[in-house]
Amino acid sequence: MTSVQLDEQGSVTTPAGFLAGAIHAGVKYDDPERLDVGLLFSERPCAAAAMFTRSTVPGAPVIVSREHIRAGRARAIVTNSGVANVATGEAGIRNARTMCEAAARKLGIEPDELLVGSTGVIGWTLPIEKICAGIAALQLERDGGSKLARAIMTTDTRPKHVSASFEAGGRRYHVGGVAKGSGMIHPDMATMFGFVTTDAPVAAGFVDSLFRPIVDETFNMMSVDGDTSTSDTVVLLANGAGGGDAIGAASPAATPLREAVFGVSHWLARALAADGEGATKLIEVRISGARSAEEARRAARTITASPLVKTAIYGNDFNWGRILMAIGRSGAAIDLARATVAIGDVLAYRAGEPQSPPAEVALAALRGPEVVISADLGVGDGRAVGWGCDMTEEYIRINAEYTT
């Protein structure tokens, strides 16, 4: 990505024409420092694409947002954290629509130009009066993206936001993003909350085909605990405020645009995996030699989600057999007579032969804050990279006490 510059201080409001704000409304917690209602707004109409959970138990916000995004347009996203508005019946649908209506009144736009996201405890009823009061009171700011990143957090320990910039046609464009997710993270079609913006003039017919494969290679390739959320939502809004000709699939600007959107999505996916509930280590899994890219992705996702692999990494246990176990469980083809497995730079298995690295060498490969697992399956040229984290006693404590 030589033409793209990442800025870890940037956010969804780095691109021109986007504003955001957040406020404490008391959705779940009394702490006034805890922001829990947020709003992202484009001053101009946007071409938009969104992907949602494929769970058969979708939240009311997912149902309403699917309706609103059908035309490929959206202009704002209203969110709350603390209560997910899932399995709440018709009242939940009404509350999701009410959030859109409240935000639309504030912004002077139509309710169907809003997408809505709620995250938190399943089965609780939204305190809709508090949320609507918060929407009315919050202030939109040109640099409000970092506040929005805080407002969507649940068990996250830190906000995730980043931006990228690139030049095309003599203009400089920007891509920004925020995301949340720390537990119940094993995306299927989209993941957690991931909101990406750009001031590039992306053609309406190109937004979905631009974003969908990037989601598959980034957000859909990380796992914290193997559980897919009922509220997974990832969105790309393109408002064209940077000017210039519309960018389509065949445009020269399409390549750096893809790199910038990928760079933001990749950074956010890694940040989410690293901040998994109770995590102490980021795990990166690199699969090569698979029969297809799809099988490589399946193998990587199974390894990152395996409790046995995750606990071994936490315990600094060079138990490479668990990696082969996970590959086998994934259903991906593997030729053990040609396959290799390594942890860090330490070879564990090669061409049917277990390796025997010195104990201190094996231990050193596991001790750092990031552990890389590499596996060549020996049957093709399919490749994929995935991210996960270790599993600790803290994960159990967090989830044992989540509603109490």
HELIX and SHEET records of a PDB file:
HELIX    1   1 ALA A   60  HIS A   68  1                                   9    
HELIX    2   2 GLY A   89  LEU A  107  1                                  19    
HELIX    3   3 PRO A  111  GLU A  113  5                                   3    
HELIX    4   4 ILE A  128  ALA A  137  1                                  10    
HELIX    5   5 GLY A  145  ALA A  151  1                                   7    
HELIX    6   6 ALA A  204  PHE A  206  5                                   3    
HELIX    7   7 VAL A  207  GLU A  217  1                                  11    
HELIX    8   8 PHE A  219  MET A  221  5                                   3    
HELIX    9   9 ALA A  254  ALA A  274  1                                  21    
HELIX   10  10 ALA A  293  ALA A  305  1                                  13    
HELIX   11  11 PRO A  307  TYR A  314  1                                   8    
HELIX   12  12 GLY A  321  SER A  330  1                                  10    
HELIX   13  13 ALA A  359  ALA A  364  1                                   6    
HELIX   14  14 GLU A  393  ALA A  400  1                                   8    
SHEET    1   A 6 GLN A   5  ASP A   7  0                                        
SHEET    2   A 6 LYS A 160  ALA A 168 -1                                        
SHEET    3   A 6 ARG A 171  LYS A 180 -1                                        
SHEET    4   A 6 PHE A 193  THR A 198 -1                                        
SHEET    5   A 6 THR A 233  ALA A 238  1                                        
SHEET    6   A 6 ALA A  47  PHE A  52 -1                                        
SHEET    1   B 4 PHE A  18  ILE A  23  0                                        
SHEET    2   B 4 VAL A  37  SER A  42 -1                                        
SHEET    3   B 4 ALA A  76  VAL A  83 -1                                        
SHEET    4   B 4 LEU A 114  VAL A 121  1                                        
SHEET    1   C 6 GLU A 353  PRO A 354  0                                        
SHEET    2   C 6 VAL A 346  ARG A 350 -1                                        
SHEET    3   C 6 THR A 340  ILE A 343 -1                                        
SHEET    4   C 6 GLU A 370  ASP A 376 -1                                        
SHEET    5   C 6 LEU A 282  ALA A 290  1                                        
SHEET    6   C 6 GLY A 382  CYS A 389 -1                                        
END                                                                             
